[in-house]
Amino acid sequence: MVESRAAAVQELRARFAAGQTRPAEWRAAQLRGGLRMATEMEAEICDALHADLGKPKTEAHVHELSLIKSSCLFALKNLKKWMKPQKVPAKLMNFPSTARITPEPLGLVLVISAWNYPLLLSLDPVIGAIAAGNAVALKPSEGAPAMSSLLAELLPRFVDGTCIKVIEGGVKETTALLNQKWDKIFYTGNSRVGRVVMTAAAKHLTPAVLELGGKCPVVVDSNVDLHIAAKRIAAGKWGCNNGQACIAPDFIITTQAFAPKLLESLKKVLEKFYGKDPLLSADLSRVVNASHFGRLKGLMDEEMVSDKIVFGGQRDEQQLKIAPTIFLDVPLDSAIMKEEIFGPLLPILTVDKIHESFGLINSMAKPLAAYLFTRDSELQNQFEGAISAGGMLFNDTSIHVITTRPRLEHEFYRELK
């Protein structure tokens, strides 16, 4: 197996060295192939997503298939512009010389994907690498075995399998791949594995992009359209893979006086979304596997947290389902407030005044995303100035990913300039 992986990497490097991936025609053909795959194989892709995560078809289309199609179209539209050399001014002392910046491919790109959005997080960085003229090895997550197997089967049918390869496996196979020399590594996942990837990349001074997680706070002011806020928080938390998303709301901060109103509104929205027994709802994704179910169960059952549940708490270990569960005023030193939850559990913390949320957020690790619900424009300005986060959104959650995702395609060019 190790030899075959090494041979695959050698073939990729030979194909790249031969210039096979550089022409615009080759890049465009692969992007069109990816678009055809996402269009023609929708049913098979939805089936694999349901097998791995119990993901509803609507969610599969909105959060995975549609974004992959958009990324392919975005790259096709911008390909010639990205490849075109840019003229830059030459110094007068160099007259009459001219100067330009010419984008060029990095070489061999390794993409290590995640299980929570196993189509999107596999193919989106691959699309960017292809558009930039690289040879690519994709390592899908073993946590989503149905999608991993499907990608290994489908990609060679729609793209050039000599320059774009899918290599399946678990920790052993990923370790073997990281021991190879790459020209860029793109990893999506948790911080623990991110450190392993960065360490491996450092051996060859390989540039690496690490798309990691974090705890994403939601601050809810009393000056707000409460019903809309509750719906958008619920959609961003439980409508995004039942909380198994890096940008899903991780905890809420609101005032002690406003918390009961917010809680009551969230309860009504959740019952409308998923019914009186959410474990029976076809619109709620399941927990990915028994290991993660056990981890979430441990967070729920911690002694200092278990009596803080104010809504939900139902679970079915056989079906790997946990109902949307809300906690009120859990201790800050509890595991649920120290770890990224990555599941359907949502603590609500209360403060006396809404501005106290700023210091609370800043006392924790920098969030991947931070959300604020308010009608107060001055509070928005203060929040933006006081909080540092990877992304920030006012009066909604999660939708900023639609804006930021296409930038991945340009990432492979931007670093070269």
N, C-alpha and C positions, 0 to 999 in steps of 0.2 A: 504493500500500500504506500509506504514512504517513497519507494522508488517510482511508483506511478505518479505521485504528486510532484516529485522532482522532475520527472519527465514532462509533465504537463506544463510546469513553469519554464522548462527549457524550450519547449515548443512555442510558448507565448513569446518568450524573448527572441527566438529566432524569427518568428513572424513579424514582430515589431521591427527588428533590425533590418529585415528585408523591405520595410516600408509599406507593408500591406495595409496597415491601419491609417495611414496618413491622408490619402486622397479624400476630398470632400464627397466624392461619389460613394466611397465605401462607408463613410460615417453616416451619410443620409440613408443608405440602404439598410443599415443596422437599426437606425431609429424608426424607419418605416416598418421594419420587421417587428420591433417591439410594440409598435402601435397596432399592428395586425394581430399580434398575439393577445394583447389586452382586449381587443374587440372580438375576435373570433372564438376565443377560449374563455369567455366570461363565465359560462355555466360551470366548467371544470374548476376555474379559479374560485368561484363562490363556494363550490362544494368543498374544496380544500380548506378554505378559511373557516367554514362551518365545522369541518372535522377537527381542526386544530383548536378553535377558540369558541365554537358555537356562535360565530359571528352572523348576525342577521344579514340577509341579502342587501337590504337598503344601506346598511352601514358599510358593507363590503364595497358597494358601488360608490358611495359618497366619499369614504375615507381612504380607499385604496385604488380601485380601478380608474375612477375619474381623474385622480391626481396623476397617475402614471400616464394616462392618455394626454393630459395637459402638459406634462413634462416633455413627452416626445414631440408634441406639436410646438412647444416653446423652443426646444432645441433646433428643430427643423427650420423654424422661422428665423432664428438668429445665427444659424451655423455659418453662413458666408460672412456675416459681420464679425463674428468672433475670430474667424480665420484670417481676416484681412489685416495685413500689416498696417500699423499706425505711424504716420509721419510725425516726427517730433522736431522742434526747432534746433538747428545747429548753431553753435556759437559763432559770432562774427569772426573770431580769430581762425575758425576752421573754413571760412569761405574759400572756394565755392562748394564745399562738401555738403552732403545731405545725410540725414539720419532717420532711422525708423526702428520700431519695435515689432518684431515678428513673433507671434505666438507659436509655440511648438509643443508637441506632446511630451509628457514626462517619461513615459515608457510603460512599465508594468504596474498595474494598479490592483491591489487586493482590497476587496470589499467584504467586510465581515458584518453580517446582518443581524437583526434582532427578531424575536418571536412575536412581539405584540402586533406589529403591522408587517407581516412577513413578506407580502408582495411589495408594498410601497417602499419599505426600508431596504429591500434587496435591490430593486430595479432603479429607484430614483438616483442613487449615486452611480450606478452602472451607466445610466443614460448620460450623466455628465462626463464620465470617463470616456465613453464612446465618442461623444460629440467632440471631445478634445483630442481624439485620434490615438487613444491608448489601447493597449491590450489589457484584458481584464480577467481576473479570477474572482468569482463570486463564491463565498462561503455562506450559504444560508444557515439560519439557526436550527440546531437540532431540536429546539424547543417547539418548533412548528414542523413536525416531520412530514405531514401531508403536503404542505406547500414546498418544502425542500425537495421532496421527491418530484413534485410536479414541475418545478423550475428546471430540475436536472433533465427531465423528459422533454419539456417544451422549448427551452431556449435554443438548443441545437437545430430545431426544426424551423426557427424563424430568424436566427442570426447566424453569423459566421462562427461556427464552433471551433475553428482553429485559433481564433483570436479572442474569443469570449467563452470562458469555461466555467462550469458549475462544479464545485468540489464539495461533496457532502461529508458529514461526519460530526464528531463531538469535540471534546477538549483535546484529545490526542491528535486528531487531524488538524485542528486549529493551531496547536502548538507547532506541529510539523510545518505548516504553512508559514508561520511567523518566523521560523528559522531560515526561510529562504530570503534572498535579497529582493526587495521591491523598490519601486521608485515613488510610490505613494501608498499609504494605507488609510482606508476609511472604515472606522469602526462605530457602530451604533450599539449602545448597551449601558451597562452599569459602570460605576467608577472603579470598582475592584478589578474587573477585567480590563478596563481602560488603562490602569497602571501597568498591567502585564503587556498590553499592546505597545504602550509608549516605551517600555523598557526594551522590548524586542526591536522596535523601530530605531532606537538610539544606537544599536550595535552597528548599523549601516548608515546612520544619520539620515534615515528615511523620513521625509515629511509625513505627518500623520494628522488626520482630522478625527477628533473624538467627539461624537455626538452623545453626550451622557445625560443622566437624569438630574433630579433635584426636587426639593419640596416647593410646590407652587402655591403661594398664599393668595387668598381672595379676601379683600377688605370690603365690607358692605356698610355703607353709610346709611343713616336713617332717612336722609333726603334722597329718595330713590323710588323708582317705579318697582314696587316690591314683587308683583306678580311676574313681570318681565325678568327681573333679576333672578328670581327663583327658577324660572324655566331655563334660563341660559346657564346658570350654575349646574343644574341637573343635567342638561344636555352635554356640557363640557366634562362633567365628572362621569356619569353613568352611561351617557350616550356615546362616549369615546371608549369602546372596548371594556365597558364596566370598570372604568378607572385604571385600566392597564395601559396607560399612555403617559409619556414623560411630561406632557404639558397639561395633563388633567389637574384640576384643583386638588390640592393635597390637604389644605385646611382653610377654615374661614375665621376671620377676625371681625367682630362687630361689637357694638356697645352692649353692656349688660341689660340696658333698658329695651333695646331693640331686638335682642336675641329671640324672645318668645314669638314675636311677629314673624321673623324670618323663618324660624323653625316650623311654625304652622303653615306658612306658605310653601315651604319645601315639601312637607308631608302631603299637601294637596296635589302638588305637581307630580310627585313620585307615584301617587296612587293613580293619577290620570295616565301617566306614562306606562306603568307596568302592572296596574291592577292591584287588588287587595292581597294577592299572593304572588309576589314578583318572581318566586322560584319557578312558577309555571309559565312565565312570560316568554314568548318566542323572540321578544325584542331586546332581551338582556343577554349579553355574552356571558360565557362561563369563565371560571378561573382556568388558566392554561393547563395546569397539571397538579398532581397531588402534592408535590413539594411546595409550590407556591400557595396552594390551599392551606397547607399546614402552617406556613409562615404567617398568613393572614389570620388564621385561627389563633395563633399564638399572640398576635397583636391585640385581638379582641378579648382574649381570656386573661390577659395580664391583670393581676389583682387590683392594681390602682386604676384600671381602665374599665373593667367589666361592668361595674355598676354605674358607668357614665353613659351607657347607651340610652338614647331617648327616642330612637326610631329604628325599626328594622331588627337586624341581628339574626334573622333566620338563615339557616345554611343546610345544604344537602351534600354531604361528602361524596356520595356515590355519583351524583351528577356534577360535582365540582362547582356548585353554584352557591354564591353568597348574595343575599338580598342587599340592596342599598341600605347602608347602616350609618346613622348619625350619632355622634357623641357630643356631649356638652361639658366644657371646662375640664378636659383631661389635663393631668399634670404635665408640665413642660419636660420633666425628666423621664416621662414614660417612653417606651420603645416606639409607640405610634407617632410620637412627636420628634423622635430622633432619626428614624429611618424614613426613606421614601416609601410611601404606602403601596403604590402601584396596585390598587385594587379598589373595591367598592366601599371603603370605609372613609368617612368624612368627619373629622373633629371640628367643633365650633369652639373657639376661644373668645372670651369676653373681656372687654376693657371698659374703664369708666368713660373715657373720651376717645373718639375715633383716632385722634392724632397719636395716641399711645401705641397704635399699631405699627407706626414707623419704626420706633425703637425695638419693638418685639421682632419684626422682620429682620432688621439689621443685626440683631444679636445672634441670628442663625446663619448657616451657610448661604451663600449667594443663590437666589432662586433661579431656576431655568426660565420661569415666566411668573409675572406678578399681575394680578387682576384687581381692579377697583371699580365698584359700583357706586355711583353718586351722580346727582344733578349739579353739584357744586363745582364749577369750573376752577375756582381758586384751590379747592382741595385736590383736584386733578393735578394742577401745577405743582402744588407742594409735594404730592406723592411722587410725581415724575422727578422732581429735584432731589428728594430724600432717599429714594429706593433705587438700588442698582440691581438689574436683572437682565437675563439674556433676552427677554421679550417683555412687552408691557401692553396691556389692553384695558381700555375703559369701557364699562357697561357691556361686556361680553367676555366669553372665555374661548380659548382654543382656535378661533377662526383665523388668527394671525398666521397660522401655519400655511394657509392658502396663499398668503402674500409672500412668505419667506421661502417656501419650498423651491420655486424655480431658480432661486439664486444658487442652488447647489450645482446646477449645470455650469454656471459661470465660474465656480470655485476653482476648477482645474486650469482655467486661463489666468485668473486674477493673480495667483501666486507666482506666475512666470514674469510678471511685468515689474 
